Amino acid sequence: MIEFTKMSGSGNDFILIDNIGGALKIDDLPAFARRVCKRKVSVGADGLILIEKSDRADFRWQFFNADGSRAEMCGNGGRCAARFAFVREITGPRMSFETGAGIVDAEVKGTVVKLRLTDPTATRLDYSVPLRGREFDLSSINTGVPHAVAFTDDIEKCDVKGIGKEIRFHSHFQPAGTNVNFVQMLDRHAVAVRTYERGVEDETLACGTGAVASALISHLKGLTESPVSVRVRSGEALRIHFESDRGAVGKVYLEGGATVVYEGRLWPEALQG
């Protein structure tokens, strides 16, 4: 039987497995991720995280979206991974871990984790893509994974799933595709965000790298200043800290909760079908 922990980062939920000793032997990890992340017939989650030994940091992760695809980085998953490693005594409260986007630093304080992300890349402001017979205004940035950002005056009326899916698969962002964030300004230090997540292929209650992307793009457009409070769909607020110099941003931190929901064991029959 496979021991696992279910965790939530601001409503983004994950299955975490301690594989530091390398005892987990699964031939097809993407298929395993799809099965255990499937809701109603298995544990159900937005993603699967394996914590493994690293020669470069305190540990490394393998991260799989619910559809079995790999993601270089996930902010909410990163916070859960950090707290999981601390709770399991894999490392102390300050740590670094290896991701597909590079080495990430983290600090755990109770149920709150502050994560330093890799510096953003591929920033592009204010361009248009053809969508639904008109030009749709976007900006984009890679905060470990690619994100497109669109601003709206009324976030509650956004067709997040419909428009989000069209942008996610738009030819402009191929072959990798993109995550899509809809942002409403609240004040100079606060925004509200709804996100369509690549790999989950739906709106999620929160997206950490999307919250960061939304905060950074809004700042680069002259709309916000650090720190930025990002209200996500779960109702929680993530706090984004960064430094800015002549149109460039760096030293980016994502701060928010990481909650242990329960621990359990997967029976072999849970992996069938």
N, C-alpha and C positions, 0 to 999 in steps of 0.2 A: 504494500500500500504506500502511496506517495503522500507524505505530509506537506501541507501547504498552509499559508496564512492569507486571509482575505483582508485587504486594506482599502481605504478610501482617501483620496486627496481632493478635497473640496467637491466631492460628488463624482469624481472620476475613479472608478473602482478597478482593482487589480488583484490578480492571484500571484503570490510570491512564493518561491521555492528556494530553500537553502541548498545549493549544490556546490558548496565550497569543497567538499570532499570528493566531488565528481561521481557520486553514487547513482545519480539519475542517468539511466541509459535509455534514451528514446531515439530511435532511428530517424523518425520524421517529426522534428520539432514543430514546423509550421502546422502540420495536421493535428498534432497534440494540442497546440495553442487554440486552433479553431474549435476543437472538441470541448476542451475544458472551459472556454470562454462563452460557449453557447448557452444562452439563458433558457431556463425551464427544463432542460434535459441534462445539465451539468452544473458546475458551480456558477458560471456566468460572470462575465467581467468585460471591461473595455480593453484589457490587455493582460499578458502573462509576462512575469519578470523572473528570470533565473539569476541567482546571485552566485558567482563563481570566483575562483582564485585568479589573482592577477599578479604579474611580475612587475607591473608599472605603478600600481596604486594599492589601496587597502583591499579592493575587490574589483571585479568587473561584472557587468550585467549583460545578459542577452534579453532584449525586449522584443516582444511580439504583439502586434495589434490583434484585435479579435478575429480578423479575417486571416490570420496566419502570416501576414507580411511583417517584415522587420522594420523598426524605426530607429533612426540614429539616436534620437533624444526624445524625452517626454518630461516636461517639468513637474507635473503632478506625480507621475510614476517615479521620478528621481527623488522627490521628497519621501515617498513611501519606501523606496529602496534604502534610503539613508536611515530612516527610523527603524526599519526592519533589521538592518545590519547592526544598529546600536542595541536594539532590544535582544537580539540573538547573540550579543557579545562577540560579534565578528570584528568589531572595531569600537573605538571610543566615540565620544560625542562629536569630535572634529574628525573629518575624514576626507578622502578623495577617492573617486571611483572612475573606472574606465567605461566610456560609452562609445557608440559609433561616431559621435560628434567630437570626441576628445575627452580629456580628463576634466571631471567636474568636482568641485569642492562643495562640502556641505557641513553644516553645524546643526545639531539636534538640541533643542531646549524644550524638554517636556514633550508635548504633542506638536510643537511648532518646529518646522525645519526651514532653515535659510540656505538656499542653494545658489552657488555662483555658477552661472552658465558660461559657456564659451562665448567669445565676442561675436556679435551678429555679422553676417555677410550678405551679399547679394541684395543690398538695399536699393529699391527703386520707388520713387515717389510720383504720384499723380500721372497715371497713364490710363488709357481706355482700351477695353476689349469689346468686340461685338457680342451682344447677348440679347436675345429676345427682340431682335429687330432694332436695337438701339445701341449706343455706346455706353458701357458701364464703367464708371470711374473706380480705379483701384490703386493701391500702393502695395508693395510686397517687400518681404525681408525674410532671411533665414536665421532663426534663433535656435539652431540645432536641427530643425526640420523646416521646410518651406511653408510660408504663410502669406496669404493674400488678405488685405484689409480693406474693407469698405465702410464708409461712414454713413450714418442714417440719423434722421431727426426723431424717429420713433422706432425703437428696437423691438417693441412688442408686436408691431405689424410686419416685421421682416419675414419673408418666406425663407427661413434659414435652410430647411432641408431641400427645397426645390431649387432656389438660386444657388445655394451652397454646392449642391451636387453638380450643377452645370458648370460652375467656375472650377470646381475640383478637377473635373475631367476635360476642361477646355483645352483646345489644341495649343493655346499660348503656354500652358504649363506642362506639356508633355515632354518626356515620357514619364517623369516621376509623379506628376500631379501636384496638388497643393492642398493644404488646410485653408479654410476660409473663415474669416472673422468679421462680424458685423458690429460696429462700434458706435455708441452714442455718448457724446460728451456730457459730463455732469458739471464739472468745474475744472480749475487749473490743476487739480491733484486727484481727479477721480473720473473714471469712465465706466460704462456698462458694456459688457461684451457677450455675444452669443456666437458659438463656434460650431461649424460643420467639420468633423474630424475625418481626415483621410485614414483609411484602414478600419475605422469603426463604421464609416459610411452612413453617418447620421449625426444629428445634433447631439452633443454630450453636455452634461451638467457643468463641466469645466474643462479647460485645456490650459495647462501651465505655460507652455511655449507660446500658445495663442494669446494669453494674457500679456506676456512679455512683448510679443510682436505688436499688439495693439497699443501698449504704453509707449513703446519706442517710436512707432510710426506717428502717433499723435504728438509726441514731443518734437520729432523732426519736422513736422508740419507747423510747429510753433503754437500748439494748442495746450500742452501740459508741461509740467516741470516735475523733476524727481523730488520725493517719491510719489508714485502714482498708485492709487488704490483702484483695483480692477474688480468690479462686481460681476461675478459669473452667474450662470443660470441657476445654480444650486442655492443662490442667495448669499453665499460667502464672499468675502473680499480678499483677494490676493494682493500683496504689497510688492511693488516693483521698484527697486533702487538701481540707479545707474549714474555714471558720470558722462558729461557731454562737453565736447570741445570742438568748435568750428565745424559744426555739422556732422561730427562723428560721435558715436556713443560706445562706451565700453564699461568694464567692471560692472556687469549686469547681475543683479541678485533677484531671486524670486523667493518670497517668504510667505508661508501659509501652513495650514494644519495637515497632518498625516495621521489618520486614525486606524488603529487596529480594530477590525470588526469581529473576526473570529478565526480560530484555527481548526483544522480538520484533516481527514485522511481520504484520499481518493481511492475508491475500490476499483479493481480492474474492470468491472462491468460498466463503470462510469465512462470508460474510454472506448467502449464498443459502439459500432454503428457509425 
